Amino acid sequence: MRGSIDQLARFTDKSFDLVLCHNVLEYIGPNDRKDYILEFKRILKDDGLISIIKYNQVGKVLQSVIFANDINQAFSLLNGENFESLSFASGSTYTIEELLALSGLKLENYLGIRTFYSLQPNEFKSKENWLEEMTKIELAVCDLKPYKDIRLPAKLES
């Protein structure tokens, strides 16, 4: 299902095994995130999972400097300001701890994804075997600190 928080109200309590929320909450106002998380929690079965993929500040700063060569955006992110997106409106980073505090959910696990992918220039991405090699290195570091803290998906449970 896709759509706004209003569409979630159509569903009965505890009706989903899995809720996917991938790169969405960055574009929801910080004051509205709690409403979304609580609505996800409401429709989630007792043994269900919420999968969240999110940016974090470290990854966004690295991407701004290395890939985008946008030093001003990196400084803005370091100062807690919003970031601009090519596809969406401006967004803001948040922490898993903030989501846990808002929701009362507990963290089951988190992994890093696209730790290096987003930092590679596009010209490399069309080379032979690039994707296979990138996948190998991403999988090798996805559960290792500090790599997994660069960009985080998280599985939350109630």
VMD Tcl script that builds the backbone (N, CA, C; Angstrom):
set m [mol new atoms 474]
animate dup $m
set s [atomselect $m all]
$s set {name element resname resid chain x y z} {
  {N N MET 1 A 0.840 -1.170 0.000}
  {CA C MET 1 A 0.000 0.000 0.000}
  {C C MET 1 A 0.887 1.236 0.000}
  {N N ARG 2 A 0.522 2.224 -0.740}
  {CA C ARG 2 A 1.238 3.482 -0.785}
  {C C ARG 2 A 0.265 4.600 -0.455}
  {N N GLY 3 A 0.784 5.681 0.080}
  {CA C GLY 3 A -0.080 6.824 0.288}
  {C C GLY 3 A 0.207 7.548 1.575}
  {N N SER 4 A -0.689 8.425 1.912}
  {CA C SER 4 A -0.522 9.285 3.075}
  {C C SER 4 A -1.001 8.586 4.346}
  {N N ILE 5 A -0.804 9.257 5.431}
  {CA C ILE 5 A -1.236 8.724 6.723}
  {C C ILE 5 A -2.751 8.538 6.766}
  {N N ASP 6 A -3.487 9.351 6.016}
  {CA C ASP 6 A -4.944 9.218 5.980}
  {C C ASP 6 A -5.371 7.853 5.458}
  {N N GLN 7 A -4.646 7.300 4.530}
  {CA C GLN 7 A -4.978 5.985 3.991}
  {C C GLN 7 A -4.756 4.875 5.015}
  {N N LEU 8 A -3.823 5.081 5.921}
  {CA C LEU 8 A -3.577 4.066 6.946}
  {C C LEU 8 A -4.782 3.892 7.866}
  {N N ALA 9 A -5.534 4.950 8.064}
  {CA C ALA 9 A -6.702 4.894 8.953}
  {C C ALA 9 A -7.760 3.917 8.461}
  {N N ARG 10 A -7.725 3.566 7.184}
  {CA C ARG 10 A -8.698 2.615 6.623}
  {C C ARG 10 A -8.475 1.188 7.125}
  {N N PHE 11 A -7.299 0.906 7.624}
  {CA C PHE 11 A -6.959 -0.456 8.006}
  {C C PHE 11 A -7.259 -0.717 9.478}
  {N N THR 12 A -7.664 -1.933 9.746}
  {CA C THR 12 A -7.971 -2.311 11.124}
  {C C THR 12 A -6.679 -2.487 11.916}
  {N N ASP 13 A -6.813 -2.426 13.215}
  {CA C ASP 13 A -5.672 -2.652 14.095}
  {C C ASP 13 A -5.075 -4.024 13.826}
  {N N LYS 14 A -3.767 -4.100 13.960}
  {CA C LYS 14 A -3.027 -5.362 13.883}
  {C C LYS 14 A -3.343 -6.163 12.610}
  {N N SER 15 A -3.322 -5.487 11.465}
  {CA C SER 15 A -3.677 -6.166 10.214}
  {C C SER 15 A -2.490 -6.444 9.292}
  {N N PHE 16 A -1.288 -6.011 9.650}
  {CA C PHE 16 A -0.127 -6.217 8.785}
  {C C PHE 16 A 0.981 -6.966 9.519}
  {N N ASP 17 A 1.629 -7.868 8.782}
  {CA C ASP 17 A 2.811 -8.562 9.290}
  {C C ASP 17 A 4.060 -7.702 9.153}
  {N N LEU 18 A 4.072 -6.869 8.133}
  {CA C LEU 18 A 5.255 -6.089 7.805}
  {C C LEU 18 A 4.836 -4.717 7.289}
  {N N VAL 19 A 5.495 -3.702 7.800}
  {CA C VAL 19 A 5.323 -2.332 7.314}
  {C C VAL 19 A 6.682 -1.887 6.789}
  {N N LEU 20 A 6.712 -1.469 5.519}
  {CA C LEU 20 A 7.931 -0.943 4.910}
  {C C LEU 20 A 7.831 0.565 4.846}
  {N N CYS 21 A 8.819 1.225 5.401}
  {CA C CYS 21 A 8.879 2.687 5.387}
  {C C CYS 21 A 10.296 3.055 4.962}
  {N N HIS 22 A 10.499 3.149 3.669}
  {CA C HIS 22 A 11.843 3.321 3.131}
  {C C HIS 22 A 12.023 4.718 2.556}
  {N N ASN 23 A 12.916 5.479 3.194}
  {CA C ASN 23 A 13.241 6.852 2.802}
  {C C ASN 23 A 11.991 7.724 2.714}
  {N N VAL 24 A 11.156 7.647 3.729}
  {CA C VAL 24 A 9.924 8.430 3.781}
  {C C VAL 24 A 9.972 9.447 4.917}
  {N N LEU 25 A 10.337 9.006 6.093}
  {CA C LEU 25 A 10.225 9.864 7.276}
  {C C LEU 25 A 11.116 11.100 7.209}
  {N N GLU 26 A 12.150 11.082 6.360}
  {CA C GLU 26 A 12.980 12.280 6.184}
  {C C GLU 26 A 12.178 13.437 5.617}
  {N N TYR 27 A 11.112 13.104 4.882}
  {CA C TYR 27 A 10.320 14.117 4.190}
  {C C TYR 27 A 9.019 14.433 4.915}
  {N N ILE 28 A 8.846 13.861 6.081}
  {CA C ILE 28 A 7.716 14.154 6.964}
  {C C ILE 28 A 8.231 15.143 8.001}
  {N N GLY 29 A 7.467 16.146 8.300}
  {CA C GLY 29 A 7.906 17.116 9.309}
  {C C GLY 29 A 8.223 16.430 10.631}
  {N N PRO 30 A 9.286 16.860 11.291}
  {CA C PRO 30 A 9.672 16.225 12.553}
  {C C PRO 30 A 8.532 16.138 13.569}
  {N N ASN 31 A 7.651 17.125 13.587}
  {CA C ASN 31 A 6.532 17.098 14.541}
  {C C ASN 31 A 5.453 16.096 14.150}
  {N N ASP 32 A 5.456 15.630 12.893}
  {CA C ASP 32 A 4.454 14.676 12.411}
  {C C ASP 32 A 4.942 13.231 12.422}
  {N N ARG 33 A 6.226 13.024 12.622}
  {CA C ARG 33 A 6.772 11.654 12.567}
  {C C ARG 33 A 6.120 10.733 13.583}
  {N N LYS 34 A 5.851 11.252 14.753}
  {CA C LYS 34 A 5.244 10.410 15.788}
  {C C LYS 34 A 3.899 9.860 15.312}
  {N N ASP 35 A 3.095 10.682 14.655}
  {CA C ASP 35 A 1.795 10.229 14.160}
  {C C ASP 35 A 1.959 9.064 13.191}
  {N N TYR 36 A 2.932 9.164 12.302}
  {CA C TYR 36 A 3.168 8.087 11.329}
  {C C TYR 36 A 3.625 6.809 12.032}
  {N N ILE 37 A 4.586 6.945 12.931}
  {CA C ILE 37 A 5.107 5.765 13.630}
  {C C ILE 37 A 4.013 5.100 14.456}
  {N N LEU 38 A 3.212 5.890 15.155}
  {CA C LEU 38 A 2.139 5.304 15.958}
  {C C LEU 38 A 1.077 4.639 15.086}
  {N N GLU 39 A 0.840 5.192 13.907}
  {CA C GLU 39 A -0.112 4.569 12.986}
  {C C GLU 39 A 0.456 3.255 12.444}
  {N N PHE 40 A 1.729 3.232 12.125}
  {CA C PHE 40 A 2.375 1.981 11.719}
  {C C PHE 40 A 2.259 0.939 12.827}
  {N N LYS 41 A 2.524 1.376 14.043}
  {CA C LYS 41 A 2.459 0.471 15.192}
  {C C LYS 41 A 1.037 -0.070 15.377}
  {N N ARG 42 A 0.042 0.774 15.163}
  {CA C ARG 42 A -1.349 0.367 15.337}
  {C C ARG 42 A -1.746 -0.734 14.354}
  {N N ILE 43 A -1.326 -0.619 13.102}
  {CA C ILE 43 A -1.742 -1.597 12.099}
  {C C ILE 43 A -0.853 -2.842 12.074}
  {N N LEU 44 A 0.213 -2.838 12.848}
  {CA C LEU 44 A 1.160 -3.947 12.874}
  {C C LEU 44 A 0.698 -5.043 13.822}
  {N N LYS 45 A 0.749 -6.283 13.346}
  {CA C LYS 45 A 0.425 -7.419 14.212}
  {C C LYS 45 A 1.425 -7.494 15.353}
  {N N ASP 46 A 1.041 -8.188 16.432}
  {CA C ASP 46 A 1.897 -8.265 17.613}
  {C C ASP 46 A 3.292 -8.796 17.307}
  {N N ASP 47 A 3.399 -9.738 16.396}
  {CA C ASP 47 A 4.710 -10.290 16.059}
  {C C ASP 47 A 5.245 -9.719 14.749}
  {N N GLY 48 A 4.672 -8.597 14.297}
  {CA C GLY 48 A 5.061 -7.992 13.033}
  {C C GLY 48 A 6.328 -7.161 13.146}
  {N N LEU 49 A 6.806 -6.747 11.988}
  {CA C LEU 49 A 8.027 -5.949 11.901}
  {C C LEU 49 A 7.783 -4.681 11.096}
  {N N ILE 50 A 8.516 -3.651 11.454}
  {CA C ILE 50 A 8.563 -2.431 10.665}
  {C C ILE 50 A 9.981 -2.327 10.125}
  {N N SER 51 A 10.103 -2.178 8.816}
  {CA C SER 51 A 11.403 -1.984 8.188}
  {C C SER 51 A 11.505 -0.518 7.799}
  {N N ILE 52 A 12.520 0.134 8.330}
  {CA C ILE 52 A 12.728 1.550 8.041}
  {C C ILE 52 A 14.100 1.700 7.399}
  {N N ILE 53 A 14.124 2.329 6.242}
  {CA C ILE 53 A 15.396 2.729 5.651}
  {C C ILE 53 A 15.445 4.241 5.757}
  {N N LYS 54 A 16.551 4.737 6.271}
  {CA C LYS 54 A 16.667 6.156 6.540}
  {C C LYS 54 A 18.066 6.653 6.246}
  {N N TYR 55 A 18.129 7.923 5.957}
  {CA C TYR 55 A 19.425 8.585 5.904}
  {C C TYR 55 A 19.847 8.870 7.333}
  {N N ASN 56 A 21.129 9.010 7.523}
  {CA C ASN 56 A 21.563 9.586 8.780}
  {C C ASN 56 A 22.530 10.717 8.480}
  {N N GLN 57 A 22.814 11.479 9.460}
  {CA C GLN 57 A 23.603 12.684 9.239}
  {C C GLN 57 A 24.993 12.359 8.703}
  {N N VAL 58 A 25.651 11.348 9.254}
  {CA C VAL 58 A 27.012 11.009 8.816}
  {C C VAL 58 A 27.017 10.670 7.332}
  {N N GLY 59 A 26.100 9.797 6.926}
  {CA C GLY 59 A 26.035 9.409 5.521}
  {C C GLY 59 A 25.712 10.575 4.606}
  {N N LYS 60 A 24.789 11.424 5.034}
  {CA C LYS 60 A 24.425 12.575 4.208}
  {C C LYS 60 A 25.592 13.554 4.078}
  {N N VAL 61 A 26.332 13.765 5.149}
  {CA C VAL 61 A 27.486 14.667 5.084}
  {C C VAL 61 A 28.540 14.084 4.144}
  {N N LEU 62 A 28.834 12.790 4.303}
  {CA C LEU 62 A 29.808 12.150 3.416}
  {C C LEU 62 A 29.372 12.238 1.957}
  {N N GLN 63 A 28.116 11.944 1.700}
  {CA C GLN 63 A 27.610 11.988 0.330}
  {C C GLN 63 A 27.678 13.411 -0.224}
  {N N SER 64 A 27.357 14.389 0.598}
  {CA C SER 64 A 27.396 15.784 0.149}
  {C C SER 64 A 28.802 16.207 -0.245}
  {N N VAL 65 A 29.783 15.814 0.549}
  {CA C VAL 65 A 31.158 16.221 0.280}
  {C C VAL 65 A 31.772 15.410 -0.860}
  {N N ILE 66 A 31.671 14.085 -0.766}
  {CA C ILE 66 A 32.394 13.214 -1.700}
  {C C ILE 66 A 31.702 13.111 -3.051}
  {N N PHE 67 A 30.425 12.819 -3.063}
  {CA C PHE 67 A 29.733 12.571 -4.329}
  {C C PHE 67 A 29.227 13.856 -4.968}
  {N N ALA 68 A 28.547 14.673 -4.181}
  {CA C ALA 68 A 27.928 15.877 -4.736}
  {C C ALA 68 A 28.866 17.082 -4.757}
  {N N ASN 69 A 29.982 16.985 -4.034}
  {CA C ASN 69 A 30.912 18.112 -3.926}
  {C C ASN 69 A 30.171 19.379 -3.499}
  {N N ASP 70 A 29.255 19.225 -2.550}
  {CA C ASP 70 A 28.441 20.328 -2.065}
  {C C ASP 70 A 28.804 20.601 -0.605}
  {N N ILE 71 A 29.851 21.362 -0.433}
  {CA C ILE 71 A 30.380 21.657 0.903}
  {C C ILE 71 A 29.366 22.449 1.725}
  {N N ASN 72 A 28.645 23.374 1.085}
  {CA C ASN 72 A 27.655 24.165 1.808}
  {C C ASN 72 A 26.566 23.289 2.399}
  {N N GLN 73 A 26.087 22.295 1.613}
  {CA C GLN 73 A 25.082 21.386 2.159}
  {C C GLN 73 A 25.661 20.580 3.318}
  {N N ALA 74 A 26.914 20.171 3.211}
  {CA C ALA 74 A 27.540 19.423 4.308}
  {C C ALA 74 A 27.554 20.258 5.584}
  {N N PHE 75 A 27.922 21.526 5.471}
  {CA C PHE 75 A 27.909 22.396 6.652}
  {C C PHE 75 A 26.495 22.583 7.186}
  {N N SER 76 A 25.534 22.726 6.279}
  {CA C SER 76 A 24.142 22.856 6.717}
  {C C SER 76 A 23.698 21.623 7.497}
  {N N LEU 77 A 24.044 20.442 6.982}
  {CA C LEU 77 A 23.688 19.203 7.688}
  {C C LEU 77 A 24.357 19.124 9.050}
  {N N LEU 78 A 25.619 19.523 9.109}
  {CA C LEU 78 A 26.333 19.516 10.394}
  {C C LEU 78 A 25.671 20.451 11.400}
  {N N ASN 79 A 25.042 21.497 10.892}
  {CA C ASN 79 A 24.347 22.452 11.760}
  {C C ASN 79 A 22.903 22.055 12.039}
  {N N GLY 80 A 22.503 20.841 11.590}
  {CA C GLY 80 A 21.154 20.355 11.859}
  {C C GLY 80 A 20.090 20.897 10.937}
  {N N GLU 81 A 20.494 21.522 9.844}
  {CA C GLU 81 A 19.525 22.087 8.913}
  {C C GLU 81 A 19.000 21.014 7.958}
  {N N ASN 82 A 17.929 21.327 7.264}
  {CA C ASN 82 A 17.339 20.410 6.290}
  {C C ASN 82 A 18.248 20.243 5.086}
  {N N PHE 83 A 18.011 19.166 4.323}
  {CA C PHE 83 A 18.725 18.960 3.074}
  {C C PHE 83 A 17.732 19.044 1.926}
  {N N GLU 84 A 18.242 19.355 0.765}
  {CA C GLU 84 A 17.405 19.433 -0.430}
  {C C GLU 84 A 17.523 18.129 -1.196}
  {N N SER 85 A 16.425 17.694 -1.775}
  {CA C SER 85 A 16.377 16.462 -2.540}
  {C C SER 85 A 16.003 16.788 -3.976}
  {N N LEU 86 A 16.613 16.062 -4.908}
  {CA C LEU 86 A 16.261 16.269 -6.315}
  {C C LEU 86 A 14.856 15.783 -6.613}
  {N N SER 87 A 14.415 14.745 -5.902}
  {CA C SER 87 A 13.124 14.119 -6.200}
  {C C SER 87 A 11.981 14.625 -5.330}
  {N N PHE 88 A 12.294 15.121 -4.140}
  {CA C PHE 88 A 11.257 15.498 -3.186}
  {C C PHE 88 A 11.523 16.898 -2.677}
  {N N ALA 89 A 10.721 17.292 -1.726}
  {CA C ALA 89 A 10.943 18.572 -1.049}
  {C C ALA 89 A 12.154 18.423 -0.131}
  {N N SER 90 A 12.390 19.409 0.673}
  {CA C SER 90 A 13.513 19.310 1.595}
  {C C SER 90 A 13.221 18.248 2.650}
  {N N GLY 91 A 14.286 17.682 3.181}
  {CA C GLY 91 A 14.158 16.643 4.184}
  {C C GLY 91 A 15.045 16.929 5.366}
  {N N SER 92 A 14.905 16.106 6.394}
  {CA C SER 92 A 15.750 16.255 7.576}
  {C C SER 92 A 16.111 14.877 8.107}
  {N N THR 93 A 17.280 14.795 8.695}
  {CA C THR 93 A 17.724 13.528 9.261}
  {C C THR 93 A 17.164 13.373 10.676}
  {N N TYR 94 A 17.170 12.146 11.153}
  {CA C TYR 94 A 16.711 11.827 12.500}
  {C C TYR 94 A 17.438 10.562 12.921}
  {N N THR 95 A 17.362 10.223 14.185}
  {CA C THR 95 A 18.052 9.033 14.681}
  {C C THR 95 A 17.048 7.924 14.989}
  {N N ILE 96 A 17.550 6.722 15.011}
  {CA C ILE 96 A 16.715 5.589 15.423}
  {C C ILE 96 A 16.256 5.798 16.862}
  {N N GLU 97 A 17.128 6.326 17.682}
  {CA C GLU 97 A 16.770 6.570 19.085}
  {C C GLU 97 A 15.574 7.508 19.195}
  {N N GLU 98 A 15.516 8.515 18.334}
  {CA C GLU 98 A 14.368 9.425 18.332}
  {C C GLU 98 A 13.087 8.676 17.979}
  {N N LEU 99 A 13.157 7.793 16.980}
  {CA C LEU 99 A 11.968 7.019 16.602}
  {C C LEU 99 A 11.538 6.084 17.725}
  {N N LEU 100 A 12.497 5.458 18.364}
  {CA C LEU 100 A 12.165 4.543 19.457}
  {C C LEU 100 A 11.499 5.296 20.601}
  {N N ALA 101 A 12.005 6.479 20.897}
  {CA C ALA 101 A 11.411 7.289 21.968}
  {C C ALA 101 A 9.992 7.721 21.613}
  {N N LEU 102 A 9.744 8.032 20.355}
  {CA C LEU 102 A 8.409 8.449 19.920}
  {C C LEU 102 A 7.399 7.309 19.979}
  {N N SER 103 A 7.859 6.098 19.700}
  {CA C SER 103 A 6.939 4.999 19.439}
  {C C SER 103 A 6.799 3.966 20.541}
  {N N GLY 104 A 7.818 3.822 21.360}
  {CA C GLY 104 A 7.808 2.735 22.328}
  {C C GLY 104 A 8.142 1.393 21.698}
  {N N LEU 105 A 8.540 1.384 20.425}
  {CA C LEU 105 A 8.971 0.150 19.770}
  {C C LEU 105 A 10.378 -0.192 20.237}
  {N N LYS 106 A 10.799 -1.421 19.982}
  {CA C LYS 106 A 12.172 -1.779 20.312}
  {C C LYS 106 A 12.909 -2.149 19.038}
  {N N LEU 107 A 14.193 -1.893 19.035}
  {CA C LEU 107 A 15.030 -2.168 17.885}
  {C C LEU 107 A 15.426 -3.636 17.895}
  {N N GLU 108 A 15.105 -4.327 16.820}
  {CA C GLU 108 A 15.528 -5.725 16.689}
  {C C GLU 108 A 16.922 -5.802 16.096}
  {N N ASN 109 A 17.170 -5.002 15.053}
  {CA C ASN 109 A 18.455 -5.057 14.373}
  {C C ASN 109 A 18.562 -3.857 13.444}
  {N N TYR 110 A 19.772 -3.513 13.105}
  {CA C TYR 110 A 19.956 -2.549 12.038}
  {C C TYR 110 A 21.195 -2.918 11.244}
  {N N LEU 111 A 21.145 -2.591 9.974}
  {CA C LEU 111 A 22.224 -2.864 9.036}
  {C C LEU 111 A 22.468 -1.614 8.212}
  {N N GLY 112 A 23.660 -1.495 7.695}
  {CA C GLY 112 A 23.963 -0.409 6.783}
  {C C GLY 112 A 23.704 -0.855 5.355}
  {N N ILE 113 A 23.156 0.011 4.557}
  {CA C ILE 113 A 22.994 -0.275 3.135}
  {C C ILE 113 A 23.547 0.891 2.334}
  {N N ARG 114 A 23.973 0.599 1.138}
  {CA C ARG 114 A 24.525 1.617 0.246}
  {C C ARG 114 A 25.587 2.464 0.933}
  {N N THR 115 A 26.389 1.810 1.754}
  {CA C THR 115 A 27.455 2.496 2.469}
  {C C THR 115 A 28.420 3.151 1.491}
  {N N PHE 116 A 28.793 2.423 0.465}
  {CA C PHE 116 A 29.744 2.930 -0.521}
  {C C PHE 116 A 29.075 3.335 -1.833}
  {N N TYR 117 A 27.988 2.676 -2.151}
  {CA C TYR 117 A 27.316 2.890 -3.439}
  {C C TYR 117 A 27.068 4.368 -3.699}
  {N N SER 118 A 26.508 5.063 -2.727}
  {CA C SER 118 A 26.147 6.468 -2.907}
  {C C SER 118 A 27.360 7.386 -2.967}
  {N N LEU 119 A 28.528 6.859 -2.617}
  {CA C LEU 119 A 29.732 7.677 -2.627}
  {C C LEU 119 A 30.546 7.499 -3.905}
  {N N GLN 120 A 30.140 6.561 -4.741}
  {CA C GLN 120 A 30.847 6.301 -5.988}
  {C C GLN 120 A 30.362 7.235 -7.088}
  {N N PRO 121 A 31.272 7.790 -7.871}
  {CA C PRO 121 A 30.845 8.589 -9.021}
  {C C PRO 121 A 30.069 7.712 -10.006}
  {N N ASN 122 A 29.084 8.284 -10.661}
  {CA C ASN 122 A 28.249 7.528 -11.600}
  {C C ASN 122 A 29.048 6.896 -12.732}
  {N N GLU 123 A 30.148 7.514 -13.107}
  {CA C GLU 123 A 30.942 6.965 -14.220}
  {C C GLU 123 A 31.469 5.560 -13.923}
  {N N PHE 124 A 31.668 5.213 -12.660}
  {CA C PHE 124 A 32.134 3.872 -12.306}
  {C C PHE 124 A 31.012 2.847 -12.404}
  {N N LYS 125 A 29.783 3.280 -12.216}
  {CA C LYS 125 A 28.658 2.363 -12.060}
  {C C LYS 125 A 28.296 1.610 -13.331}
  {N N SER 126 A 28.811 2.013 -14.466}
  {CA C SER 126 A 28.524 1.309 -15.716}
  {C C SER 126 A 29.645 0.353 -16.121}
  {N N LYS 127 A 30.696 0.268 -15.324}
  {CA C LYS 127 A 31.812 -0.617 -15.659}
  {C C LYS 127 A 31.436 -2.080 -15.428}
  {N N GLU 128 A 32.043 -2.946 -16.199}
  {CA C GLU 128 A 31.774 -4.376 -16.108}
  {C C GLU 128 A 32.077 -4.882 -14.698}
  {N N ASN 129 A 31.174 -5.671 -14.162}
  {CA C ASN 129 A 31.285 -6.300 -12.836}
  {C C ASN 129 A 31.219 -5.312 -11.670}
  {N N TRP 130 A 30.986 -4.026 -11.954}
  {CA C TRP 130 A 30.959 -3.052 -10.861}
  {C C TRP 130 A 29.875 -3.400 -9.845}
  {N N LEU 131 A 28.660 -3.666 -10.308}
  {CA C LEU 131 A 27.560 -3.942 -9.400}
  {C C LEU 131 A 27.825 -5.192 -8.560}
  {N N GLU 132 A 28.342 -6.224 -9.162}
  {CA C GLU 132 A 28.645 -7.456 -8.420}
  {C C GLU 132 A 29.694 -7.205 -7.347}
  {N N GLU 133 A 30.735 -6.483 -7.699}
  {CA C GLU 133 A 31.798 -6.180 -6.730}
  {C C GLU 133 A 31.288 -5.252 -5.626}
  {N N MET 134 A 30.486 -4.259 -6.010}
  {CA C MET 134 A 29.919 -3.347 -5.018}
  {C C MET 134 A 29.009 -4.108 -4.066}
  {N N THR 135 A 28.215 -5.027 -4.583}
  {CA C THR 135 A 27.330 -5.827 -3.729}
  {C C THR 135 A 28.142 -6.629 -2.728}
  {N N LYS 136 A 29.249 -7.226 -3.165}
  {CA C LYS 136 A 30.097 -8.009 -2.251}
  {C C LYS 136 A 30.618 -7.151 -1.095}
  {N N ILE 137 A 31.118 -5.965 -1.411}
  {CA C ILE 137 A 31.674 -5.121 -0.339}
  {C C ILE 137 A 30.571 -4.579 0.552}
  {N N GLU 138 A 29.422 -4.237 -0.027}
  {CA C GLU 138 A 28.304 -3.763 0.799}
  {C C GLU 138 A 27.863 -4.842 1.786}
  {N N LEU 139 A 27.739 -6.073 1.320}
  {CA C LEU 139 A 27.342 -7.172 2.208}
  {C C LEU 139 A 28.413 -7.462 3.257}
  {N N ALA 140 A 29.673 -7.264 2.916}
  {CA C ALA 140 A 30.763 -7.521 3.855}
  {C C ALA 140 A 30.760 -6.548 5.031}
  {N N VAL 141 A 30.256 -5.318 4.817}
  {CA C VAL 141 A 30.318 -4.310 5.880}
  {C C VAL 141 A 28.963 -3.954 6.489}
  {N N CYS 142 A 27.864 -4.527 5.964}
  {CA C CYS 142 A 26.529 -4.072 6.372}
  {C C CYS 142 A 26.238 -4.254 7.862}
  {N N ASP 143 A 26.933 -5.162 8.519}
  {CA C ASP 143 A 26.693 -5.379 9.950}
  {C C ASP 143 A 27.924 -5.053 10.794}
  {N N LEU 144 A 28.856 -4.288 10.241}
  {CA C LEU 144 A 30.077 -3.911 10.952}
  {C C LEU 144 A 30.075 -2.419 11.253}
  {N N LYS 145 A 30.402 -2.077 12.494}
  {CA C LYS 145 A 30.614 -0.669 12.824}
  {C C LYS 145 A 32.007 -0.286 12.365}
  {N N PRO 146 A 32.235 0.899 11.915}
  {CA C PRO 146 A 31.355 2.052 11.796}
  {C C PRO 146 A 30.570 2.082 10.491}
  {N N TYR 147 A 30.793 1.103 9.613}
  {CA C TYR 147 A 30.162 1.138 8.288}
  {C C TYR 147 A 28.643 1.119 8.362}
  {N N LYS 148 A 28.091 0.309 9.249}
  {CA C LYS 148 A 26.640 0.205 9.291}
  {C C LYS 148 A 25.976 1.470 9.831}
  {N N ASP 149 A 26.757 2.344 10.399}
  {CA C ASP 149 A 26.198 3.601 10.905}
  {C C ASP 149 A 26.180 4.707 9.860}
  {N N ILE 150 A 26.652 4.434 8.651}
  {CA C ILE 150 A 26.663 5.463 7.619}
  {C C ILE 150 A 25.280 5.635 7.005}
  {N N ARG 151 A 24.587 4.565 6.709}
  {CA C ARG 151 A 23.205 4.647 6.226}
  {C C ARG 151 A 22.463 3.439 6.778}
  {N N LEU 152 A 21.339 3.674 7.422}
  {CA C LEU 152 A 20.728 2.637 8.223}
  {C C LEU 152 A 19.343 2.222 7.787}
  {N N PRO 153 A 19.124 0.929 7.557}
  {CA C PRO 153 A 17.762 0.426 7.627}
  {C C PRO 153 A 17.611 -0.204 9.003}
  {N N ALA 154 A 16.451 -0.167 9.538}
  {CA C ALA 154 A 16.236 -0.756 10.855}
  {C C ALA 154 A 14.991 -1.598 10.837}
  {N N LYS 155 A 15.008 -2.677 11.592}
  {CA C LYS 155 A 13.808 -3.476 11.787}
  {C C LYS 155 A 13.353 -3.213 13.222}
  {N N LEU 156 A 12.140 -2.719 13.357}
  {CA C LEU 156 A 11.590 -2.419 14.668}
  {C C LEU 156 A 10.469 -3.395 14.933}
  {N N GLU 157 A 10.285 -3.716 16.193}
  {CA C GLU 157 A 9.163 -4.578 16.553}
  {C C GLU 157 A 8.469 -3.996 17.756}
  {N N SER 158 A 7.191 -4.356 17.900}
  {CA C SER 158 A 6.409 -3.813 19.015}
  {C C SER 158 A 6.616 -4.643 20.259}
}
mol reanalyze $m
mol bondsrecalc $m
mol representation Tube
mol addrep $m
